[in-house]
Amino acid sequence: MFGLCIKLFLISATTRTRSCFSSKIHPVSVIVTKKRPKISVQTQTEHQKILMLCQIPTHEIEGFAYKGANELAHHSESPAYWEKVLEGIGKMKCVAYDPVDTMEWDKAGDNLPPKERRFAVLASSLLSSQTKEHVTRGATRRLHENGLLTADAIEKADEETIRKLIYPVGFYSRKASNLKKIANICLMKYDGDIPSSIEELLLLPGVGPKISHLVMILGWNNVQGICVDTHVHRICNRLGWVSRSASKQKTLMPEETRVALQRWLPREEWVPINPLLVGFGRKICTPLWPHCAECAVSRFCPSAFKDTPNSSFKSKKSALNKKL
């Protein structure tokens, strides 16, 4: 999805990194659970590579009220076996990553000044909504090659030129218009930089909670919440991990899922859960006819085999669920 300025760092699906992130950019150490090997992250650049695992195709959540910190004051009891489920998904090697070689663009992005890099992160994140990875990457590369990945350049450019360069990303005409508006706001209010808070990012045209949290992670190295797209939303509901406030009903929107999930999921899991569930959602727990017979964690899922095209698969459930 993002051919941005940080090189992809592919982590084995058998490990789920657990780390504590702060708003400051500095060297950190990432510690995994006792059952998995220890991984040391020595530099801030490598830290950002881990955060890039959050890149996924996203369904933009426009018009849905953002739930701030007050919404997360209540901590719900965590669901049973959630750690086994995440570990089992990891063993199925379902972590989301883009295998397309992006070395040329990555090198260009690495050389951008911090302010320009952050604007590139925001622009590419906006383009990625409802758009496939290679399409987003191509559009981002074309903007970069034409010198149009800074707020100043976008603000001065003709909107028709931007439309042609980003085509065929989803809703390219509206996104071209939004890029122009965002560039103007960034110049007027932030001296060409991007907002550094979720609340301010949400005020930008076309930017919803999903994109805001992603930009905070990739642009500012600041984890404020979980990146929840349609895959994470669907899977968490199928697993029975989230529900609407004061009820057992499923959450209706990804933003509701994010709030419900953050009430119990440990903070160190907020970044790695996204690529883990996105890969799982693409390969196994698909929107239509999920492959429950191939799923190693279906015995923990209350929705297993309920949406499969052949009910006879239910008889295979116990045989196919091996011990984790």
N, C-alpha and C positions, 0 to 999 in steps of 0.2 A: 504494500500500500504506500509506504513512504520511501521514496528514493531520496531521503533527506541527507543531512550532513554528518550523520553518525554512522559508522560502519556496522552492519548487522553482526551480532554476536550470537551464534547458534549454540544453545546450551542443550545438553543431552536431556531427553525427556524423562530420564530416570531420576533426575535431580530437580528438586524445587527449591530454589534459593530462598533463604529467609534473611531479610536484612532490615535495618532501621534506617530510614531516610530522613534527612532534615532539610530545611530550606537553604542551608549553606552548602556550597560546593567545596568538598574536601575529600581526601582519601578516606575510604571506608573499608570495613571488613565484612564479608558476608559469611554467616555461619549457617550450616544446614543442620537438619536433625541428626541424631546419633546414628540412625540407620544408614545415612548417606555420607559420602566423603566430604571433607571440608574443602571449601573453595575460598581462596584469598583473592580479593580484588584490590590491587595496589594503587591504581590511579583513578582519578576522576573520569578520565576518558573511558576506561573499562567499565566504570560504574554506569556511565551513560549507555554503553553497549547493552548492558543487562536491561536497562529501562526500555531500550528499543524493542524488546520482546513484546511490548504492549501494542505494537503496530498491527492493526487488523482492519478489514473493511468494516465500516460503521454505518449504522442507520442513524441519521441525525435526529436528535430529539428536540425539535424546535417547539416553542410554545408551552413547554411543560415546566412548571415551577421548580426551581432548584431548591433542594432541601439542604439547609446549612447545618452548622455544627450543632445547633440546638436540637435538631432532629435526631442526632446520634447520641444524645445524653443517656438514653435508656439502653442497657446492654441485655440483649436476649440470650437465652440459653442456647448454646451451640447444638446443632443436630448430631445425632449419634453417627459414628463412623465416618464423619466428614474427612478426617485425615486419611483413612484407608481409601476413601473414594478418590481423593486427589492423588494419592500415591499410586493407586491402580490405574488411573488415567495416564499418569506419567509413564508407567510401564508399557502402556500400549503405544507409546511413541507418537502422541498426538499433538505435541507442542506446535503451535502455528509459526511458520516462518516462510519467507519468500525465497525460493531457490534461485531466482533469476540473479545473475551477476550484476551488481550495481557498483563495481569498483570505480569506474570512471566518475560517476556522479559523487560517490562518497569522498573521493579525493578532493573534488572541487568544494564540497561542503565543509570539509575539515579546515579549509583555508579561509573560510568566512570569519569576519570579526564577530564577537559574541552577539552584538545587537542584530546584525544581519542574519546570523544563524537562527536566532529566535524568531525573526519575522518569517524566515523560510520554513521553519517548523510550523508556524501558524498557517501560512499559506498552503502548504502541502496537506496539512490536516484538514483544512476546509475543502480542498479539492477531492480528498479521499472519500468523502461521504457518498455512499451509494455508487461507488466506482471501484473497479477491480484494480489490484495492485499495479500491474504493468501499465495500465492507462494513467493512473495517478503519477507514476514515476516518469513516464514520457512527458506528461504535461509540465511537471516540475522541472525536468531537465530543459525543456524548451524555454520556459521562463528564464531559467538561469543563463542559458546560452545567449539569450537576447537582452541580458542585463536587467531583467524585470523581477528580481526577487528581493527588492528592498522597498520600503514604504515610499521613499521619495520617487523611485522609478515607476512604481505602479501608479502613484498619484498623478504623475505627469503623462503617463501613457494613454493612448486612445483606447476606449473600452472595446471597440471592435477588434483591435489588435490583440487584446488579452483574450477575447472570445476565441479567436482563431488559433491562438497558441495553446489554449487549454482543451480545446475540442479533441476527443469526444467524451470528456468526463461528464458524469451525470449532472444535469441541470447547469450546463456550462454557461449559459447566458446569465442566469441569476447569480452564479458564483463569480463571474467576471464583474458584475455590478457590485456584489458584496466586497470583493477584493479592493475595488476602488474606494468604497466607503470606509473599509477597515484601514487602508493606507492613510486616508485623510485623518481619521481619528487618531491613529498612532503618531502621526506627525504633529497634530495640534495638541494632543494631551500628554504624549510620552516621548517626545523628541525623536521620533522614528523607531523607538523600541515598542515592545508589546506590553499589555497589562501584566502585572505580576500577581494577580489574585483571581480566584475563581469568579468572584462577584463582578469584577471589572471585565473579565473575558466574556462573561455571559451577556454583557451589554453590547457586544459587537454583533453586527448583522450576520445571521447564518450560523452563529456559534452556539451550540447547545451544551448541556452538561458533559456528555461523552467527550466532545472535542476539547472542552475547557480542561478537564482533568488530564487528558492526554498531553495537551500543550504545557500544563504545569509540570508534568513529569519530564517530558523531553526538552522543553525549553528552559525551565527554571530548576530542574532537578529537585522538585518539591512535590512530594506525594500527599495530596489532599483528599484523595478518594479513589475508589475503584473505577476502572474504565469498564463500563457495562454496555455491551452492544447486544444485538438480538440473540447471538449465540449464548452469551452468558445469561441473559434474561430467560431464555427458553430452558436451558439446562438446569439452572437453579430452581425453577418452578417444577420441572419434572422430578427433580430430586427431593422436592419438598423442603428446600432450604430457606425459602422466603415466603412471606405471606403479607397480605395487607394489614395495616395497623389495626389491632384489636379484633382480628378475625383470622380465620384459617383459609380465607379465599386467596387465590393466586394473585400476585401483583400484575397489574395491567400494563405498566410501562417500564422500560429499562431504568428510568430514574427512580421509580418506586423500588425496583429490585436492588439498586445500588444502596439505597438507604437501609433497606431491610438486611442486606448482606453485611454491611458495615457495622451493624449492631452486635454481631457476634464473631465475625471472622477476624482473627488476629491481624494486626496492622502489617506485620512482616509478610503476610500473604497477599496484600492488596495489589501489588504489581504482578507477581508471577501467575496469579489465578487467571488473568485474562488470556494470555497466549495459550495456557494449558487448556482452558475450556473452549476457546475458539477453534483450536486444532481438533479437539474432540468433537465439536459441533459440526465441523466440516466433513469429518471422516466417518464417525460412528453415530453420534446422537443428532442426526440430521433433522431438519424441520418436518419433512414428510417421510414416513416409513423409516424410522430410526432402526439401525442394525443391532437390535438388542441381542440377537444370537451371537454376535461377534464381540459383545461388550463384556469386559472382565469384571465390571462392577455392577452388573444388573441386579445382583442379589441384594444390593443396598438401595435400589431405586424403586419407589412405589409405583412408578409409571411404566416399568419395564414390561414389554410385550403387549401393551395396551393399544399402541398405535401401529403395530406391524400389520402388513397386508394379509398374513396367514396366521390365524390364531393357534395353529398347531405348533408354532415356534415355542409356545409356552412350555410344552413338555420338555424342551431342550434346556430350559433355564437352569435347572439345578446341575445338570451334567456339564454345562459349559462354564460355570462359575468356579474357577479354581481358587484355591486359597491364595491370598495375597502375601 
